[in-house]
Amino acid sequence: MLTKIKIIFTLTFLALTGQVFAQSAPSAVTGLDAQVFQGEIVVQWDAITSDPIDYYRVYYSGESILDNEGLYDDFEVTDGDKTTLNFLPPMGADELYIAVIAVSINGMESEFFTEEARVVIDEEPLPPTGVFKDYDENKSPEEQKPVDIPSVQTGGATARLLKGTVINPEKIVIEFSASMTVDSDRAPEGLKIDGPGGTSLQIKNITLEAKSIAITTETQERGTVYNVKFSEPFEGRSGQPLDLEDRSVLVTGHADGKDPAPPEPPAPPARVSDPMAPPDLQNVTIVPELQANGAYSVTLQWTIDNTPGDLYGIVAYQTRDGQTFGPPSLLPIDIGGVQLADVTPGFFGIYLQTINIYGYVSPGIFQYVNLPQYIPGYGFYGDLTFGSMNADGEVLFDEVEEVEEVPENIATLDAITDETPTETLEGVDHSAAFDEAALQLNWKLVTLIASAVAVLIILIMGYIALTSKKNGSAEV
């Protein structure tokens, strides 16, 4: 819709210490020139020097503005008192008439249009000014390199990043104050999208269209804040350098994006070496597996922090009664577990300590398992129970976990037998674990005996009742 410009001559009077000063409108704009360059309208005019100018308004219309009493379609505003402006013509326009007025710093406008320029718009629009792809290059750099445009603007104007908009989970649109261009060969070094924690959002391609830059990315994380940052070689198409401050913008990942990656757990604090108190093994687990010969293969796994490099090895003691232990076995410190084969059914425990390069040992971890006997054709006699005990003598039962694959850094150890000499360890008493397992077996044995006695009593009572009945029938 056409809008008629109001040509108003305004007089504003300011009373200052009894004197009145009249303010006049800026002079009319002359020296107007307009051209079409790479699909944009480039307008220039002579600067007005008689008045301090705040900015200029560039009006355009599909019909002559001067011949239609100042009627126009729309207008653009310059950035300050610059005397050149680039803008995109309206869609479908074949030609445009352009006129300019000046606005002074006190808000007064030029009284009337004195000149207008006419431009004919090409029917075939030129391609976008810059496209690059950093992941699937099917075109040569020469085919993707934007066309250089001669500078029509001088002075200190900069290309400012105005805003960023997330269109969908894979697209971000950035708007600048000037039409942008970039050398496609160097474009990837001038655009980065940083995420939290030092991460980055991969850029698949960008398309420059005048003052807008469309960025296609990998799928964004929903709700994640990204920092879109531009740097040289991006610049305004008319030679404007990037603004020193307005060249980055924060955007939030689209609501339909992928779930944010879970935060990485904080790194555990570095262990401080204590020569007299080496640390125990951590996360110790024990898993038995029945062998074909009726014995068991027992696997233990653990973790250990040897970051300071002060640990020398692992000392292992085996026991079959929880009270006396076989001779110690020294294992390398850099293994993650140990495996024992042909462990016979019954109680089996292993006591593990670390030893450091100074000769001191840790308090120790005791891990044990009660292995039921397997009788072919009948199944297991007894239940599988297992657990662990710390240096304070507290017994903790665990759940059985299957080990699908034994790690490569598992060492092998020969299991002690009934013929292996054993002895008590000074200051170490794990009889509570043995008593706990034995107590479970005793209660189950009592239950079994009680059940057998009950069945026997029922059979005896039935026999007595049946004999009495037969005797009574004989007397009749």
C-alpha positions as CSV (number, residue, x, y, z in Angstrom):
1,M,0.0,0.0,0.0
2,L,1.3,3.4,-0.9
3,T,1.7,5.9,1.9
4,K,1.8,9.6,1.3
5,I,4.8,11.4,2.9
6,K,3.9,14.4,5.0
7,I,5.9,17.4,4.0
8,I,6.0,19.5,7.1
9,F,7.9,22.6,7.8
10,T,8.2,22.6,11.6
11,L,9.4,25.5,13.7
12,T,10.4,24.7,17.3
13,F,11.1,27.5,19.7
14,L,13.4,27.0,22.7
15,A,13.3,29.7,25.4
16,L,16.8,30.0,26.7
17,T,17.5,32.9,29.2
18,G,14.9,35.1,27.5
19,Q,16.1,34.5,23.9
20,V,14.3,32.5,21.2
21,F,16.1,30.6,18.5
22,A,14.4,29.3,15.4
23,Q,15.4,25.8,14.1
24,S,15.2,25.1,10.4
25,A,14.9,21.8,8.4
26,P,17.9,20.3,6.7
27,S,18.5,21.1,3.0
28,A,17.2,18.8,0.3
29,V,19.3,15.8,-0.7
30,T,20.9,16.0,-4.1
31,G,23.5,14.1,-6.2
32,L,21.4,11.0,-6.0
33,D,22.6,7.9,-7.8
34,A,21.3,4.2,-7.7
35,Q,22.6,1.0,-9.2
36,V,21.8,-2.7,-9.1
37,F,24.8,-4.8,-8.0
38,Q,24.6,-8.6,-7.4
39,G,20.8,-8.4,-6.8
40,E,21.0,-5.5,-4.3
41,I,20.2,-1.8,-4.8
42,V,23.2,0.4,-4.1
43,V,22.3,4.1,-3.4
44,Q,24.6,7.0,-3.0
45,W,24.1,10.8,-2.6
46,D,25.9,14.0,-1.7
47,A,26.4,14.7,2.0
48,I,24.5,17.7,3.5
49,T,27.1,19.9,5.2
50,S,24.9,22.9,6.2
51,D,23.2,21.0,9.1
52,P,24.3,18.3,11.6
53,I,22.6,15.2,10.2
54,D,21.5,12.3,12.4
55,Y,20.6,9.9,9.6
56,Y,19.0,9.6,6.1
57,R,15.8,7.9,4.9
58,V,15.9,6.2,1.6
59,Y,12.4,5.9,0.1
60,Y,11.5,3.6,-2.8
61,S,8.4,2.9,-4.9
62,G,7.4,1.0,-8.0
63,E,6.2,4.3,-9.5
64,S,7.7,7.8,-9.6
65,I,7.7,9.4,-6.2
66,L,8.1,13.0,-7.6
67,D,5.2,12.5,-10.1
68,N,2.9,11.1,-7.5
69,E,3.1,13.9,-4.8
70,G,5.5,12.0,-2.6
71,L,3.7,8.6,-2.5
72,Y,6.1,5.7,-1.8
73,D,6.0,2.0,-1.0
74,D,8.6,1.7,1.8
75,F,11.9,3.1,3.1
76,E,15.2,2.1,4.7
77,V,17.3,4.0,7.2
78,T,21.0,4.6,7.1
79,D,23.4,3.8,9.9
80,G,24.2,7.3,11.1
81,D,25.0,10.0,8.6
82,K,26.5,7.7,6.0
83,T,25.7,8.7,2.4
84,T,25.4,5.2,0.9
85,L,23.0,2.4,1.5
86,N,22.5,-1.2,0.2
87,F,19.2,-3.0,0.4
88,L,17.3,-5.8,-1.3
89,P,14.5,-4.9,-3.7
90,P,11.0,-6.2,-3.0
91,M,10.1,-9.5,-4.5
92,G,8.7,-9.3,-8.0
93,A,9.8,-5.7,-8.6
94,D,11.0,-4.9,-12.2
95,E,12.1,-1.3,-11.5
96,L,12.3,1.1,-8.6
97,Y,12.2,4.9,-8.1
98,I,14.3,6.1,-5.2
99,A,14.4,9.4,-3.3
100,V,16.2,10.5,-0.1
101,I,15.6,12.9,2.7
102,A,17.8,14.0,5.6
103,V,16.9,14.0,9.3
104,S,18.9,16.4,11.5
105,I,20.0,15.6,15.1
106,N,17.1,17.7,16.4
107,G,14.5,15.6,14.5
108,M,13.9,18.0,11.6
109,E,13.4,16.5,8.1
110,S,14.1,17.8,4.6
111,E,11.1,19.7,3.5
112,F,10.6,18.0,0.1
113,F,12.1,15.6,-2.4
114,T,14.1,17.3,-5.2
115,E,15.6,14.3,-7.0
116,E,14.9,10.7,-7.6
117,A,16.8,7.8,-9.2
118,R,15.4,5.0,-11.3
119,V,16.9,1.5,-11.5
120,V,15.9,-1.5,-13.6
121,I,16.2,-4.8,-11.8
122,D,17.6,-7.8,-13.6
123,E,15.0,-10.5,-14.3
124,E,17.5,-13.3,-13.4
125,P,18.7,-12.8,-9.8
126,L,22.4,-13.6,-9.2
127,P,23.3,-16.5,-6.9
128,P,24.0,-16.0,-3.2
129,T,27.2,-14.2,-2.5
130,G,29.0,-17.0,-0.7
131,V,28.5,-20.7,-0.1
132,F,30.8,-23.2,1.5
133,K,30.7,-26.8,2.6
134,D,33.3,-28.2,5.0
135,Y,32.3,-31.9,4.9
136,D,31.4,-33.0,1.4
137,E,33.1,-31.0,-1.4
138,N,31.8,-31.7,-4.8
139,K,32.7,-28.3,-6.2
140,S,36.1,-26.7,-6.8
141,P,37.0,-23.7,-4.7
142,E,36.8,-21.5,-7.8
143,E,33.2,-22.6,-8.3
144,Q,32.2,-21.7,-4.7
145,K,34.3,-18.5,-4.4
146,P,32.1,-15.4,-4.1
147,V,32.3,-12.6,-6.6
148,D,34.2,-9.5,-5.2
149,I,32.1,-6.3,-5.3
150,P,33.9,-3.0,-5.6
151,S,33.6,-0.8,-2.5
152,V,31.1,2.0,-2.8
153,Q,31.2,2.9,0.9
154,T,34.0,4.7,2.6
155,G,34.5,5.8,6.2
156,G,34.5,3.8,9.4
157,A,31.2,1.9,9.1
158,T,31.3,-1.8,10.3
159,A,29.3,-4.9,9.7
160,R,27.5,-5.6,13.0
161,L,25.9,-8.9,14.0
162,L,22.3,-7.9,14.9
163,K,20.7,-11.2,16.1
164,G,20.7,-15.0,15.7
165,T,17.6,-17.2,15.3
166,V,17.3,-21.0,15.7
167,I,15.0,-22.1,12.9
168,N,15.1,-25.8,13.5
169,P,17.4,-28.4,15.1
170,E,19.8,-28.2,12.2
171,K,19.5,-24.5,11.1
172,I,20.6,-21.2,12.6
173,V,20.1,-17.8,10.8
174,I,22.3,-14.8,11.6
175,E,21.4,-11.3,10.6
176,F,24.0,-8.5,10.0
177,S,23.7,-4.8,9.5
178,A,25.3,-5.1,6.1
179,S,25.3,-7.6,3.2
180,M,28.1,-10.1,3.9
181,T,30.7,-11.9,1.8
182,V,33.5,-14.3,2.4
183,D,36.2,-16.2,0.6
184,S,34.8,-19.8,0.6
185,D,38.4,-21.2,1.0
186,R,38.8,-19.3,4.3
187,A,35.2,-19.4,5.5
188,P,35.6,-22.3,7.9
189,E,38.3,-20.4,9.8
190,G,36.0,-17.4,10.3
191,L,33.0,-19.2,11.8
192,K,32.9,-21.3,15.0
193,I,30.0,-22.4,17.2
194,D,31.1,-23.2,20.7
195,G,29.2,-25.3,23.1
196,P,29.5,-25.9,26.9
197,G,32.6,-27.5,28.3
198,G,34.9,-26.8,25.4
199,T,32.6,-28.6,22.9
200,S,31.7,-27.3,19.5
201,L,28.7,-27.7,17.1
202,Q,29.7,-29.0,13.8
203,I,29.0,-26.7,10.8
204,K,27.9,-28.6,7.7
205,N,27.4,-25.6,5.3
206,I,26.5,-21.9,5.2
207,T,24.7,-19.8,2.7
208,L,25.0,-16.0,2.4
209,E,22.1,-14.0,1.2
210,A,22.6,-10.3,1.5
211,K,22.4,-9.4,5.2
212,S,21.5,-13.0,6.4
213,I,23.7,-16.0,6.8
214,A,22.0,-19.4,7.1
215,I,24.1,-22.0,8.9
216,T,23.3,-25.7,8.6
217,T,24.7,-27.7,11.6
218,E,24.6,-31.1,13.1
219,T,21.6,-31.8,15.3
220,Q,21.6,-29.3,18.2
221,E,21.2,-30.4,21.8
222,R,17.8,-29.3,23.2
223,G,18.2,-26.3,25.6
224,T,22.0,-26.1,25.2
225,V,23.4,-22.6,24.8
226,Y,25.8,-22.1,21.9
227,N,28.0,-19.2,21.1
228,V,28.1,-18.4,17.3
229,K,31.3,-16.4,16.6
230,F,32.4,-14.7,13.4
231,S,35.8,-13.4,12.6
232,E,37.8,-12.4,9.5
233,P,37.7,-13.2,6.6
234,F,34.0,-12.4,6.9
235,E,33.3,-8.8,5.9
236,G,30.6,-6.5,4.5
237,R,30.0,-6.8,0.8
238,S,30.9,-3.1,0.4
239,G,34.1,-3.5,2.3
240,Q,32.9,-3.0,5.9
241,P,35.0,-4.8,8.4
242,L,33.4,-6.9,11.2
243,D,32.5,-4.8,14.2
244,L,35.0,-5.4,17.0
245,E,32.3,-6.1,19.6
246,D,29.1,-7.1,17.7
247,R,30.4,-10.2,16.0
248,S,29.0,-13.1,18.2
249,V,25.7,-14.1,19.5
250,L,24.3,-16.7,22.0
251,V,21.5,-19.0,20.8
252,T,19.7,-21.9,22.5
253,G,19.4,-25.4,20.9
254,H,16.0,-26.0,19.3
255,A,13.3,-27.6,21.5
256,D,13.1,-30.5,19.0
257,G,16.8,-31.2,19.2
258,K,18.5,-34.3,20.7
259,D,18.8,-34.9,24.4
260,P,21.8,-33.1,26.0
261,A,24.7,-35.4,26.7
262,P,24.9,-36.3,30.4
263,P,27.6,-34.4,32.2
264,E,30.8,-36.2,32.7
265,P,31.4,-37.2,36.3
266,P,33.9,-35.1,38.1
267,A,37.4,-36.5,38.2
268,P,38.3,-38.0,41.5
269,P,40.8,-36.0,43.6
270,A,44.3,-37.0,43.0
271,R,45.6,-39.5,45.6
272,V,48.3,-38.1,47.9
273,S,51.0,-40.6,48.7
274,D,51.4,-41.7,52.3
275,P,54.4,-43.9,52.8
276,M,53.1,-45.4,55.9
277,A,49.5,-46.0,54.8
278,P,49.1,-47.4,51.2
279,P,45.5,-47.6,50.0
280,D,43.5,-50.8,49.7
281,L,42.1,-52.3,46.5
282,Q,38.8,-50.8,45.4
283,N,35.6,-52.3,43.9
284,V,36.6,-55.9,44.6
285,T,34.2,-58.5,43.3
286,I,34.4,-62.3,43.3
287,V,32.6,-64.6,40.8
288,P,32.7,-68.4,40.9
289,E,31.9,-70.6,37.9
290,L,31.3,-74.4,38.1
291,Q,33.8,-76.6,36.1
292,A,33.1,-79.9,34.5
293,N,35.0,-81.8,37.2
294,G,32.7,-80.4,40.0
295,A,35.3,-77.9,41.2
296,Y,35.0,-74.1,40.6
297,S,36.9,-71.4,38.8
298,V,36.9,-68.3,41.0
299,T,37.6,-64.9,39.5
300,L,38.3,-61.7,41.5
301,Q,38.5,-58.3,39.9
302,W,39.4,-54.9,41.4
303,T,40.6,-51.4,40.7
304,I,43.6,-49.5,42.2
305,D,44.8,-45.9,42.1
306,N,48.6,-46.0,41.6
307,T,48.7,-42.4,40.2
308,P,51.6,-41.4,42.5
309,G,53.5,-44.6,41.5
310,D,54.2,-45.5,45.1
311,L,52.7,-49.0,45.1
312,Y,54.8,-52.1,44.4
313,G,52.5,-55.1,44.4
314,I,49.5,-57.0,45.8
315,V,49.8,-59.7,48.5
316,A,47.2,-62.5,48.5
317,Y,46.4,-65.0,51.2
318,Q,44.0,-67.9,50.7
319,T,41.9,-69.6,53.4
320,R,39.5,-72.6,53.5
321,D,38.2,-72.0,57.0
322,G,38.3,-68.2,57.5
323,Q,40.8,-68.5,60.3
324,T,44.0,-70.0,59.0
325,F,45.7,-68.8,55.8
326,G,48.1,-70.3,53.2
327,P,51.4,-68.7,52.3
328,P,51.4,-65.3,50.7
329,S,51.4,-64.8,46.9
330,L,52.9,-61.6,45.5
331,L,51.0,-60.2,42.5
332,P,51.9,-57.3,40.1
333,I,50.4,-54.0,41.0
334,D,49.3,-53.3,37.4
335,I,46.8,-56.2,37.1
336,G,43.1,-55.9,37.4
337,G,42.3,-59.2,39.0
338,V,43.2,-62.8,39.6
339,Q,41.7,-66.2,38.6
340,L,42.0,-69.5,40.5
341,A,41.0,-72.9,39.0
342,D,40.0,-76.2,40.6
343,V,38.7,-74.7,43.8
344,T,36.9,-77.5,45.7
345,P,33.4,-76.9,47.1
346,G,33.1,-75.4,50.6
347,F,34.3,-72.2,52.1
348,F,36.9,-70.3,50.2
349,G,38.3,-66.9,51.1
350,I,41.1,-64.6,50.0
351,Y,42.7,-61.7,51.8
352,L,44.3,-59.0,49.7
353,Q,46.7,-56.2,50.7
354,T,48.7,-53.7,48.7
355,I,52.4,-53.1,49.5
356,N,54.2,-49.9,48.7
357,I,57.8,-49.3,47.7
358,Y,58.6,-48.4,51.3
359,G,57.6,-51.9,52.5
360,Y,54.3,-50.9,54.2
361,V,51.1,-52.8,53.6
362,S,47.4,-51.7,53.5
363,P,44.8,-52.8,56.1
364,G,43.5,-55.3,53.6
365,I,40.2,-56.5,52.0
366,F,38.8,-60.0,52.6
367,Q,36.6,-61.6,50.0
368,Y,34.9,-65.0,50.4
369,V,32.5,-67.4,48.9
370,N,30.7,-70.6,50.1
371,L,30.7,-73.0,47.1
372,P,27.9,-75.6,47.2
373,Q,28.7,-79.2,46.1
374,Y,27.2,-80.3,42.8
375,I,25.9,-83.9,42.7
376,P,25.2,-85.1,39.1
377,G,21.5,-86.1,38.7
378,Y,20.5,-84.3,42.0
379,G,21.8,-80.7,41.6
380,F,23.5,-78.5,44.2
381,Y,23.8,-79.4,47.8
382,G,23.6,-76.2,49.7
383,D,23.3,-72.5,48.5
384,L,25.9,-70.3,47.0
385,T,26.7,-67.4,49.4
386,F,29.5,-64.9,49.1
387,G,30.5,-61.5,50.3
388,S,33.3,-59.4,51.7
389,M,34.7,-58.1,55.0
390,N,36.6,-55.0,55.7
391,A,39.4,-54.5,58.2
392,D,36.8,-53.8,61.0
393,G,35.3,-57.2,60.7
394,E,31.9,-56.1,59.2
395,V,30.5,-58.8,56.9
396,L,28.7,-57.5,53.7
397,F,26.9,-59.9,51.3
398,D,26.8,-59.2,47.6
399,E,24.6,-60.4,44.7
400,V,26.0,-62.9,42.2
401,E,27.1,-61.3,39.0
402,E,28.1,-63.2,35.9
403,V,31.4,-62.3,34.2
404,E,30.9,-62.5,30.4
405,E,34.6,-61.9,29.6
406,V,37.7,-62.0,31.7
407,P,39.9,-59.0,31.1
408,E,43.4,-59.6,29.7
409,N,45.1,-58.2,32.7
410,I,43.9,-61.0,35.0
411,A,46.6,-63.0,36.6
412,T,46.4,-66.8,37.5
413,L,46.9,-68.2,41.0
414,D,47.0,-71.8,42.2
415,A,44.3,-72.6,44.8
416,I,45.4,-74.0,48.1
417,T,44.3,-77.6,49.0
418,D,43.9,-79.6,52.2
419,E,47.6,-80.4,52.0
420,T,48.7,-76.8,51.9
421,P,50.2,-75.7,55.2
422,T,48.2,-72.8,56.8
423,E,48.7,-70.6,59.7
424,T,46.9,-67.7,61.4
425,L,47.8,-64.1,60.4
426,E,48.7,-61.8,63.3
427,G,45.9,-59.2,63.8
428,V,43.7,-60.8,61.2
429,D,40.6,-62.8,62.2
430,H,37.9,-63.5,59.6
431,S,36.1,-66.3,61.4
432,A,32.9,-64.3,61.5
433,A,32.5,-64.8,57.7
434,F,33.0,-68.6,58.1
435,D,30.6,-68.7,61.1
436,E,28.0,-66.7,59.0
437,A,28.2,-69.3,56.2
438,A,28.3,-72.2,58.6
439,L,25.3,-70.8,60.5
440,Q,23.2,-70.7,57.2
441,L,24.2,-74.3,56.5
442,N,23.3,-75.4,60.1
443,W,19.9,-73.8,60.0
444,K,19.2,-75.5,56.7
445,L,20.4,-78.8,58.1
446,V,18.1,-78.4,61.1
447,T,15.2,-77.6,58.8
448,L,15.9,-80.7,56.7
449,I,16.1,-82.9,59.8
450,A,12.9,-81.5,61.2
451,S,11.1,-82.1,58.0
452,A,12.3,-85.7,57.9
453,V,11.3,-86.3,61.5
454,A,7.8,-84.9,60.7
455,V,7.4,-87.2,57.8
456,L,8.5,-90.2,59.9
457,I,6.0,-89.3,62.7
458,I,3.2,-89.1,60.1
459,L,4.1,-92.6,58.7
460,I,4.3,-94.1,62.2
461,M,0.9,-92.6,63.2
462,G,-0.6,-93.9,59.9
463,Y,0.8,-97.3,60.6
464,I,-0.7,-97.4,64.1
465,A,-4.1,-96.3,62.9
466,L,-4.1,-98.9,60.2
467,T,-3.1,-101.7,62.6
468,S,-5.8,-100.7,65.1
469,K,-8.4,-100.8,62.4
470,K,-7.4,-104.3,61.3
471,N,-7.5,-105.6,64.9
472,G,-11.0,-104.3,65.4
473,S,-12.3,-106.0,62.3
474,A,-10.8,-109.3,63.4
475,E,-12.6,-109.2,66.8
476,V,-15.9,-108.7,65.1
